[in-house]
C-alpha cells in the first residue's frame, strides 16, 4: 500500500510541476497492463499501475463548478456503526450487486469508460470480500476486463456469469 501511495504522490508532484510549465496532464489507470508491459518490455516483477498523459493545451480550461451537493460527511455515530464486520460485508455485497447489475444493463449502450471503471470497482470489492465465491467472481471480471480492452465481445458472457454467481450467493 505504501508503494502505491508513493507512486500517487510522485504523479501528483509531476502533474503540479507540469501545470507550472503550462503543460496539461491526466492520470490514467484504465489500460491493458499486460499489453503495456509487453510494449515496454517490462520485467515480470514490474507492474504498471498508472500513466500520466502530458500535452500542451491551447488555453487553460475553466475549473469545473464545485458541487457541494455531492460532499458528504459521516457523523461519528454513523462511522461507529460501520465498524462491525458483518455490516461492512453487507454494504460491500450490496455495492457489488449494484455495480454488476449496472455493467449488465449497460451492454446495449455504446462502449464507454464507465464500464471499465465499474469492472475495476467490482474487482476491488471482491478483493475485500474474503470468500472463495468472490474470488471466482473477481477472476471472471478481471478476464472480462482484459477481453474488453482487446475488443473481444465475449467479455459480456463473463460479466453475466459473475452476476449469476453473485445472485446465487445472496
PyMOL CGO cylinders between C-alpha atoms (Angstrom):
from pymol import cmd
from pymol.cgo import CYLINDER

trace = [
    CYLINDER, 0.00, 0.00, 0.00, 2.84, 2.42, 0.75, 0.3, 1, 1, 1, 1, 1, 1,
    CYLINDER, 2.84, 2.42, 0.75, 4.39, 1.89, -2.68, 0.3, 1, 1, 1, 1, 1, 1,
    CYLINDER, 4.39, 1.89, -2.68, 1.09, 2.84, -4.34, 0.3, 1, 1, 1, 1, 1, 1,
    CYLINDER, 1.09, 2.84, -4.34, 0.86, 5.93, -2.15, 0.3, 1, 1, 1, 1, 1, 1,
    CYLINDER, 0.86, 5.93, -2.15, 4.42, 6.86, -3.11, 0.3, 1, 1, 1, 1, 1, 1,
    CYLINDER, 4.42, 6.86, -3.11, 3.62, 6.45, -6.81, 0.3, 1, 1, 1, 1, 1, 1,
    CYLINDER, 3.62, 6.45, -6.81, 0.41, 8.50, -6.45, 0.3, 1, 1, 1, 1, 1, 1,
    CYLINDER, 0.41, 8.50, -6.45, 2.26, 11.32, -4.68, 0.3, 1, 1, 1, 1, 1, 1,
    CYLINDER, 2.26, 11.32, -4.68, 5.04, 11.28, -7.29, 0.3, 1, 1, 1, 1, 1, 1,
    CYLINDER, 5.04, 11.28, -7.29, 2.41, 11.51, -10.06, 0.3, 1, 1, 1, 1, 1, 1,
    CYLINDER, 2.41, 11.51, -10.06, 0.69, 14.38, -8.29, 0.3, 1, 1, 1, 1, 1, 1,
    CYLINDER, 0.69, 14.38, -8.29, 4.00, 16.24, -7.99, 0.3, 1, 1, 1, 1, 1, 1,
    CYLINDER, 4.00, 16.24, -7.99, 4.74, 15.63, -11.69, 0.3, 1, 1, 1, 1, 1, 1,
    CYLINDER, 4.74, 15.63, -11.69, 1.30, 16.95, -12.64, 0.3, 1, 1, 1, 1, 1, 1,
    CYLINDER, 1.30, 16.95, -12.64, 1.65, 20.03, -10.44, 0.3, 1, 1, 1, 1, 1, 1,
    CYLINDER, 1.65, 20.03, -10.44, 5.06, 20.79, -11.94, 0.3, 1, 1, 1, 1, 1, 1,
    CYLINDER, 5.06, 20.79, -11.94, 3.67, 20.24, -15.44, 0.3, 1, 1, 1, 1, 1, 1,
    CYLINDER, 3.67, 20.24, -15.44, 0.90, 22.73, -14.67, 0.3, 1, 1, 1, 1, 1, 1,
    CYLINDER, 0.90, 22.73, -14.67, 3.51, 25.29, -13.58, 0.3, 1, 1, 1, 1, 1, 1,
    CYLINDER, 3.51, 25.29, -13.58, 5.12, 24.78, -17.00, 0.3, 1, 1, 1, 1, 1, 1,
    CYLINDER, 5.12, 24.78, -17.00, 1.77, 25.29, -18.83, 0.3, 1, 1, 1, 1, 1, 1,
    CYLINDER, 1.77, 25.29, -18.83, 1.54, 21.60, -19.69, 0.3, 1, 1, 1, 1, 1, 1,
    CYLINDER, 1.54, 21.60, -19.69, -1.72, 19.75, -19.22, 0.3, 1, 1, 1, 1, 1, 1,
    CYLINDER, -1.72, 19.75, -19.22, -1.79, 16.32, -17.62, 0.3, 1, 1, 1, 1, 1, 1,
    CYLINDER, -1.79, 16.32, -17.62, -4.18, 13.48, -16.91, 0.3, 1, 1, 1, 1, 1, 1,
    CYLINDER, -4.18, 13.48, -16.91, -3.68, 10.36, -14.78, 0.3, 1, 1, 1, 1, 1, 1,
    CYLINDER, -3.68, 10.36, -14.78, -4.87, 7.13, -16.39, 0.3, 1, 1, 1, 1, 1, 1,
    CYLINDER, -4.87, 7.13, -16.39, -5.37, 3.82, -14.59, 0.3, 1, 1, 1, 1, 1, 1,
    CYLINDER, -5.37, 3.82, -14.59, -7.64, 2.09, -17.09, 0.3, 1, 1, 1, 1, 1, 1,
    CYLINDER, -7.64, 2.09, -17.09, -5.31, 0.45, -19.58, 0.3, 1, 1, 1, 1, 1, 1,
    CYLINDER, -5.31, 0.45, -19.58, -4.24, -3.04, -20.57, 0.3, 1, 1, 1, 1, 1, 1,
    CYLINDER, -4.24, -3.04, -20.57, -1.37, -3.70, -18.17, 0.3, 1, 1, 1, 1, 1, 1,
    CYLINDER, -1.37, -3.70, -18.17, -0.26, -6.85, -20.00, 0.3, 1, 1, 1, 1, 1, 1,
    CYLINDER, -0.26, -6.85, -20.00, -0.07, -5.11, -23.38, 0.3, 1, 1, 1, 1, 1, 1,
    CYLINDER, -0.07, -5.11, -23.38, 1.79, -2.11, -21.92, 0.3, 1, 1, 1, 1, 1, 1,
    CYLINDER, 1.79, -2.11, -21.92, 4.27, -4.41, -20.16, 0.3, 1, 1, 1, 1, 1, 1,
    CYLINDER, 4.27, -4.41, -20.16, 4.92, -6.19, -23.46, 0.3, 1, 1, 1, 1, 1, 1,
    CYLINDER, 4.92, -6.19, -23.46, 5.33, -2.95, -25.44, 0.3, 1, 1, 1, 1, 1, 1,
    CYLINDER, 5.33, -2.95, -25.44, 7.76, -1.55, -22.86, 0.3, 1, 1, 1, 1, 1, 1,
    CYLINDER, 7.76, -1.55, -22.86, 9.49, -4.96, -22.35, 0.3, 1, 1, 1, 1, 1, 1,
    CYLINDER, 9.49, -4.96, -22.35, 9.00, -4.68, -18.58, 0.3, 1, 1, 1, 1, 1, 1,
    CYLINDER, 9.00, -4.68, -18.58, 10.34, -7.48, -16.40, 0.3, 1, 1, 1, 1, 1, 1,
    CYLINDER, 10.34, -7.48, -16.40, 7.64, -9.71, -14.85, 0.3, 1, 1, 1, 1, 1, 1,
    CYLINDER, 7.64, -9.71, -14.85, 8.22, -8.22, -11.39, 0.3, 1, 1, 1, 1, 1, 1,
    CYLINDER, 8.22, -8.22, -11.39, 7.23, -4.72, -12.65, 0.3, 1, 1, 1, 1, 1, 1,
    CYLINDER, 7.23, -4.72, -12.65, 3.51, -3.95, -12.73, 0.3, 1, 1, 1, 1, 1, 1,
    CYLINDER, 3.51, -3.95, -12.73, 2.36, -0.71, -14.34, 0.3, 1, 1, 1, 1, 1, 1,
    CYLINDER, 2.36, -0.71, -14.34, -0.33, 0.94, -12.21, 0.3, 1, 1, 1, 1, 1, 1,
    CYLINDER, -0.33, 0.94, -12.21, -0.71, 4.45, -13.62, 0.3, 1, 1, 1, 1, 1, 1,
    CYLINDER, -0.71, 4.45, -13.62, 0.13, 6.51, -16.67, 0.3, 1, 1, 1, 1, 1, 1,
    CYLINDER, 0.13, 6.51, -16.67, 0.44, 10.29, -16.67, 0.3, 1, 1, 1, 1, 1, 1,
    CYLINDER, 0.44, 10.29, -16.67, -0.50, 11.78, -20.02, 0.3, 1, 1, 1, 1, 1, 1,
    CYLINDER, -0.50, 11.78, -20.02, 1.14, 15.15, -20.79, 0.3, 1, 1, 1, 1, 1, 1,
    CYLINDER, 1.14, 15.15, -20.79, 0.32, 17.63, -23.50, 0.3, 1, 1, 1, 1, 1, 1,
    CYLINDER, 0.32, 17.63, -23.50, 0.06, 21.30, -24.38, 0.3, 1, 1, 1, 1, 1, 1,
    CYLINDER, 0.06, 21.30, -24.38, -3.36, 22.92, -24.26, 0.3, 1, 1, 1, 1, 1, 1,
    CYLINDER, -3.36, 22.92, -24.26, -4.43, 25.92, -26.31, 0.3, 1, 1, 1, 1, 1, 1,
    CYLINDER, -4.43, 25.92, -26.31, -5.92, 27.64, -23.31, 0.3, 1, 1, 1, 1, 1, 1,
    CYLINDER, -5.92, 27.64, -23.31, -6.43, 26.68, -19.70, 0.3, 1, 1, 1, 1, 1, 1,
    CYLINDER, -6.43, 26.68, -19.70, -9.89, 25.21, -19.33, 0.3, 1, 1, 1, 1, 1, 1,
    CYLINDER, -9.89, 25.21, -19.33, -12.09, 26.79, -16.65, 0.3, 1, 1, 1, 1, 1, 1,
    CYLINDER, -12.09, 26.79, -16.65, -12.30, 24.98, -13.33, 0.3, 1, 1, 1, 1, 1, 1,
    CYLINDER, -12.30, 24.98, -13.33, -15.48, 22.93, -13.05, 0.3, 1, 1, 1, 1, 1, 1,
    CYLINDER, -15.48, 22.93, -13.05, -18.20, 24.23, -10.76, 0.3, 1, 1, 1, 1, 1, 1,
    CYLINDER, -18.20, 24.23, -10.76, -17.86, 22.75, -7.30, 0.3, 1, 1, 1, 1, 1, 1,
    CYLINDER, -17.86, 22.75, -7.30, -20.83, 20.59, -6.43, 0.3, 1, 1, 1, 1, 1, 1,
    CYLINDER, -20.83, 20.59, -6.43, -21.46, 20.93, -2.73, 0.3, 1, 1, 1, 1, 1, 1,
    CYLINDER, -21.46, 20.93, -2.73, -24.39, 18.52, -3.01, 0.3, 1, 1, 1, 1, 1, 1,
    CYLINDER, -24.39, 18.52, -3.01, -22.04, 15.55, -3.55, 0.3, 1, 1, 1, 1, 1, 1,
    CYLINDER, -22.04, 15.55, -3.55, -19.90, 16.23, -0.50, 0.3, 1, 1, 1, 1, 1, 1,
    CYLINDER, -19.90, 16.23, -0.50, -20.98, 14.04, 2.37, 0.3, 1, 1, 1, 1, 1, 1,
    CYLINDER, -20.98, 14.04, 2.37, -19.53, 13.86, 5.85, 0.3, 1, 1, 1, 1, 1, 1,
    CYLINDER, -19.53, 13.86, 5.85, -20.34, 10.95, 8.15, 0.3, 1, 1, 1, 1, 1, 1,
    CYLINDER, -20.34, 10.95, 8.15, -21.24, 11.76, 11.71, 0.3, 1, 1, 1, 1, 1, 1,
    CYLINDER, -21.24, 11.76, 11.71, -19.11, 9.91, 14.28, 0.3, 1, 1, 1, 1, 1, 1,
    CYLINDER, -19.11, 9.91, 14.28, -22.07, 7.80, 15.39, 0.3, 1, 1, 1, 1, 1, 1,
    CYLINDER, -22.07, 7.80, 15.39, -22.67, 6.63, 11.80, 0.3, 1, 1, 1, 1, 1, 1,
    CYLINDER, -22.67, 6.63, 11.80, -18.99, 5.78, 11.38, 0.3, 1, 1, 1, 1, 1, 1,
    CYLINDER, -18.99, 5.78, 11.38, -19.10, 3.66, 14.54, 0.3, 1, 1, 1, 1, 1, 1,
    CYLINDER, -19.10, 3.66, 14.54, -21.98, 1.62, 13.09, 0.3, 1, 1, 1, 1, 1, 1,
    CYLINDER, -21.98, 1.62, 13.09, -19.78, 0.72, 10.12, 0.3, 1, 1, 1, 1, 1, 1,
    CYLINDER, -19.78, 0.72, 10.12, -17.16, -0.80, 12.40, 0.3, 1, 1, 1, 1, 1, 1,
    CYLINDER, -17.16, -0.80, 12.40, -18.90, -4.17, 12.68, 0.3, 1, 1, 1, 1, 1, 1,
    CYLINDER, -18.90, -4.17, 12.68, -17.51, -6.66, 10.18, 0.3, 1, 1, 1, 1, 1, 1,
    CYLINDER, -17.51, -6.66, 10.18, -20.90, -8.10, 9.23, 0.3, 1, 1, 1, 1, 1, 1,
    CYLINDER, -20.90, -8.10, 9.23, -22.25, -4.67, 8.35, 0.3, 1, 1, 1, 1, 1, 1,
    CYLINDER, -22.25, -4.67, 8.35, -19.18, -3.91, 6.23, 0.3, 1, 1, 1, 1, 1, 1,
    CYLINDER, -19.18, -3.91, 6.23, -19.63, -7.17, 4.33, 0.3, 1, 1, 1, 1, 1, 1,
    CYLINDER, -19.63, -7.17, 4.33, -23.34, -6.44, 3.80, 0.3, 1, 1, 1, 1, 1, 1,
    CYLINDER, -23.34, -6.44, 3.80, -22.54, -2.97, 2.47, 0.3, 1, 1, 1, 1, 1, 1,
    CYLINDER, -22.54, -2.97, 2.47, -19.86, -4.33, 0.12, 0.3, 1, 1, 1, 1, 1, 1,
    CYLINDER, -19.86, -4.33, 0.12, -22.18, -7.10, -1.13, 0.3, 1, 1, 1, 1, 1, 1,
    CYLINDER, -22.18, -7.10, -1.13, -24.91, -4.57, -1.87, 0.3, 1, 1, 1, 1, 1, 1,
    CYLINDER, -24.91, -4.57, -1.87, -22.45, -2.31, -3.67, 0.3, 1, 1, 1, 1, 1, 1,
    CYLINDER, -22.45, -2.31, -3.67, -21.08, -5.23, -5.68, 0.3, 1, 1, 1, 1, 1, 1,
    CYLINDER, -21.08, -5.23, -5.68, -24.61, -6.23, -6.67, 0.3, 1, 1, 1, 1, 1, 1,
    CYLINDER, -24.61, -6.23, -6.67, -25.31, -2.69, -7.85, 0.3, 1, 1, 1, 1, 1, 1,
    CYLINDER, -25.31, -2.69, -7.85, -22.11, -2.50, -9.86, 0.3, 1, 1, 1, 1, 1, 1,
    CYLINDER, -22.11, -2.50, -9.86, -22.52, -5.90, -11.54, 0.3, 1, 1, 1, 1, 1, 1,
    CYLINDER, -22.52, -5.90, -11.54, -26.14, -5.08, -12.39, 0.3, 1, 1, 1, 1, 1, 1,
    CYLINDER, -26.14, -5.08, -12.39, -25.06, -1.72, -13.87, 0.3, 1, 1, 1, 1, 1, 1,
    CYLINDER, -25.06, -1.72, -13.87, -22.45, -3.43, -16.06, 0.3, 1, 1, 1, 1, 1, 1,
    CYLINDER, -22.45, -3.43, -16.06, -25.05, -5.98, -17.16, 0.3, 1, 1, 1, 1, 1, 1,
    CYLINDER, -25.05, -5.98, -17.16, -27.67, -3.38, -18.08, 0.3, 1, 1, 1, 1, 1, 1,
    CYLINDER, -27.67, -3.38, -18.08, -25.15, -1.16, -19.93, 0.3, 1, 1, 1, 1, 1, 1,
    CYLINDER, -25.15, -1.16, -19.93, -24.45, -3.76, -22.62, 0.3, 1, 1, 1, 1, 1, 1,
    CYLINDER, -24.45, -3.76, -22.62, -26.71, -2.14, -25.26, 0.3, 1, 1, 1, 1, 1, 1,
    CYLINDER, -26.71, -2.14, -25.26, -25.15, 1.29, -24.82, 0.3, 1, 1, 1, 1, 1, 1,
    CYLINDER, -25.15, 1.29, -24.82, -22.09, 2.38, -26.79, 0.3, 1, 1, 1, 1, 1, 1,
    CYLINDER, -22.09, 2.38, -26.79, -18.84, 1.30, -25.11, 0.3, 1, 1, 1, 1, 1, 1,
    CYLINDER, -18.84, 1.30, -25.11, -17.96, 3.88, -22.52, 0.3, 1, 1, 1, 1, 1, 1,
    CYLINDER, -17.96, 3.88, -22.52, -15.29, 4.47, -19.99, 0.3, 1, 1, 1, 1, 1, 1,
    CYLINDER, -15.29, 4.47, -19.99, -17.83, 3.84, -17.23, 0.3, 1, 1, 1, 1, 1, 1,
    CYLINDER, -17.83, 3.84, -17.23, -17.92, 0.10, -17.98, 0.3, 1, 1, 1, 1, 1, 1,
    CYLINDER, -17.92, 0.10, -17.98, -14.17, -0.18, -17.44, 0.3, 1, 1, 1, 1, 1, 1,
    CYLINDER, -14.17, -0.18, -17.44, -14.32, 1.76, -14.18, 0.3, 1, 1, 1, 1, 1, 1,
    CYLINDER, -14.32, 1.76, -14.18, -17.25, -0.30, -12.90, 0.3, 1, 1, 1, 1, 1, 1,
    CYLINDER, -17.25, -0.30, -12.90, -15.40, -3.53, -13.62, 0.3, 1, 1, 1, 1, 1, 1,
    CYLINDER, -15.40, -3.53, -13.62, -12.34, -2.22, -11.78, 0.3, 1, 1, 1, 1, 1, 1,
    CYLINDER, -12.34, -2.22, -11.78, -14.50, -1.29, -8.78, 0.3, 1, 1, 1, 1, 1, 1,
    CYLINDER, -14.50, -1.29, -8.78, -16.13, -4.73, -8.79, 0.3, 1, 1, 1, 1, 1, 1,
    CYLINDER, -16.13, -4.73, -8.79, -12.68, -6.33, -8.75, 0.3, 1, 1, 1, 1, 1, 1,
    CYLINDER, -12.68, -6.33, -8.75, -11.59, -4.18, -5.78, 0.3, 1, 1, 1, 1, 1, 1,
    CYLINDER, -11.59, -4.18, -5.78, -14.74, -5.02, -3.82, 0.3, 1, 1, 1, 1, 1, 1,
    CYLINDER, -14.74, -5.02, -3.82, -14.25, -8.74, -4.46, 0.3, 1, 1, 1, 1, 1, 1,
    CYLINDER, -14.25, -8.74, -4.46, -10.71, -8.43, -3.12, 0.3, 1, 1, 1, 1, 1, 1,
    CYLINDER, -10.71, -8.43, -3.12, -12.19, -7.15, 0.14, 0.3, 1, 1, 1, 1, 1, 1,
    CYLINDER, -12.19, -7.15, 0.14, -14.74, -9.94, 0.48, 0.3, 1, 1, 1, 1, 1, 1,
    CYLINDER, -14.74, -9.94, 0.48, -12.81, -12.88, 1.86, 0.3, 1, 1, 1, 1, 1, 1,
    CYLINDER, -12.81, -12.88, 1.86, -14.84, -15.73, 0.45, 0.3, 1, 1, 1, 1, 1, 1,
    CYLINDER, -14.84, -15.73, 0.45, -13.95, -18.21, -2.33, 0.3, 1, 1, 1, 1, 1, 1,
    CYLINDER, -13.95, -18.21, -2.33, -17.11, -17.33, -4.28, 0.3, 1, 1, 1, 1, 1, 1,
    CYLINDER, -17.11, -17.33, -4.28, -15.96, -13.71, -4.58, 0.3, 1, 1, 1, 1, 1, 1,
    CYLINDER, -15.96, -13.71, -4.58, -12.51, -14.83, -5.74, 0.3, 1, 1, 1, 1, 1, 1,
    CYLINDER, -12.51, -14.83, -5.74, -14.21, -16.62, -8.65, 0.3, 1, 1, 1, 1, 1, 1,
    CYLINDER, -14.21, -16.62, -8.65, -16.32, -13.55, -9.44, 0.3, 1, 1, 1, 1, 1, 1,
    CYLINDER, -16.32, -13.55, -9.44, -13.17, -11.38, -9.31, 0.3, 1, 1, 1, 1, 1, 1,
    CYLINDER, -13.17, -11.38, -9.31, -11.32, -13.69, -11.71, 0.3, 1, 1, 1, 1, 1, 1,
    CYLINDER, -11.32, -13.69, -11.71, -14.24, -13.61, -14.17, 0.3, 1, 1, 1, 1, 1, 1,
    CYLINDER, -14.24, -13.61, -14.17, -14.41, -9.80, -14.04, 0.3, 1, 1, 1, 1, 1, 1,
    CYLINDER, -14.41, -9.80, -14.04, -10.62, -9.48, -14.46, 0.3, 1, 1, 1, 1, 1, 1,
    CYLINDER, -10.62, -9.48, -14.46, -10.73, -11.72, -17.53, 0.3, 1, 1, 1, 1, 1, 1,
    CYLINDER, -10.73, -11.72, -17.53, -13.77, -9.82, -18.84, 0.3, 1, 1, 1, 1, 1, 1,
    CYLINDER, -13.77, -9.82, -18.84, -11.88, -6.53, -18.44, 0.3, 1, 1, 1, 1, 1, 1,
    CYLINDER, -11.88, -6.53, -18.44, -8.90, -7.85, -20.41, 0.3, 1, 1, 1, 1, 1, 1,
    CYLINDER, -8.90, -7.85, -20.41, -11.25, -9.13, -23.14, 0.3, 1, 1, 1, 1, 1, 1,
    CYLINDER, -11.25, -9.13, -23.14, -12.99, -5.73, -23.22, 0.3, 1, 1, 1, 1, 1, 1,
    CYLINDER, -12.99, -5.73, -23.22, -9.64, -3.97, -23.75, 0.3, 1, 1, 1, 1, 1, 1,
    CYLINDER, -9.64, -3.97, -23.75, -8.92, -6.29, -26.67, 0.3, 1, 1, 1, 1, 1, 1,
    CYLINDER, -8.92, -6.29, -26.67, -12.34, -5.69, -28.24, 0.3, 1, 1, 1, 1, 1, 1,
    CYLINDER, -12.34, -5.69, -28.24, -13.48, -9.25, -27.57, 0.3, 1, 1, 1, 1, 1, 1,
    CYLINDER, -13.48, -9.25, -27.57, -17.25, -9.01, -27.17, 0.3, 1, 1, 1, 1, 1, 1,
    CYLINDER, -17.25, -9.01, -27.17, -17.33, -12.35, -25.37, 0.3, 1, 1, 1, 1, 1, 1,
    CYLINDER, -17.33, -12.35, -25.37, -16.37, -10.38, -22.25, 0.3, 1, 1, 1, 1, 1, 1,
    CYLINDER, -16.37, -10.38, -22.25, -20.07, -9.95, -21.60, 0.3, 1, 1, 1, 1, 1, 1,
    CYLINDER, -20.07, -9.95, -21.60, -20.60, -13.67, -21.04, 0.3, 1, 1, 1, 1, 1, 1,
    CYLINDER, -20.60, -13.67, -21.04, -18.14, -13.46, -18.13, 0.3, 1, 1, 1, 1, 1, 1,
    CYLINDER, -18.14, -13.46, -18.13, -19.99, -10.44, -16.72, 0.3, 1, 1, 1, 1, 1, 1,
    CYLINDER, -19.99, -10.44, -16.72, -23.23, -12.44, -16.94, 0.3, 1, 1, 1, 1, 1, 1,
    CYLINDER, -23.23, -12.44, -16.94, -21.53, -15.37, -15.17, 0.3, 1, 1, 1, 1, 1, 1,
    CYLINDER, -21.53, -15.37, -15.17, -20.25, -13.08, -12.40, 0.3, 1, 1, 1, 1, 1, 1,
    CYLINDER, -20.25, -13.08, -12.40, -23.73, -11.59, -11.94, 0.3, 1, 1, 1, 1, 1, 1,
    CYLINDER, -23.73, -11.59, -11.94, -25.30, -15.05, -11.89, 0.3, 1, 1, 1, 1, 1, 1,
    CYLINDER, -25.30, -15.05, -11.89, -22.74, -16.28, -9.33, 0.3, 1, 1, 1, 1, 1, 1,
    CYLINDER, -22.74, -16.28, -9.33, -23.38, -13.21, -7.22, 0.3, 1, 1, 1, 1, 1, 1,
    CYLINDER, -23.38, -13.21, -7.22, -27.15, -13.65, -7.30, 0.3, 1, 1, 1, 1, 1, 1,
    CYLINDER, -27.15, -13.65, -7.30, -26.75, -17.35, -6.39, 0.3, 1, 1, 1, 1, 1, 1,
    CYLINDER, -26.75, -17.35, -6.39, -24.73, -16.29, -3.33, 0.3, 1, 1, 1, 1, 1, 1,
    CYLINDER, -24.73, -16.29, -3.33, -27.18, -13.78, -1.87, 0.3, 1, 1, 1, 1, 1, 1,
]
cmd.load_cgo(trace, "trace")
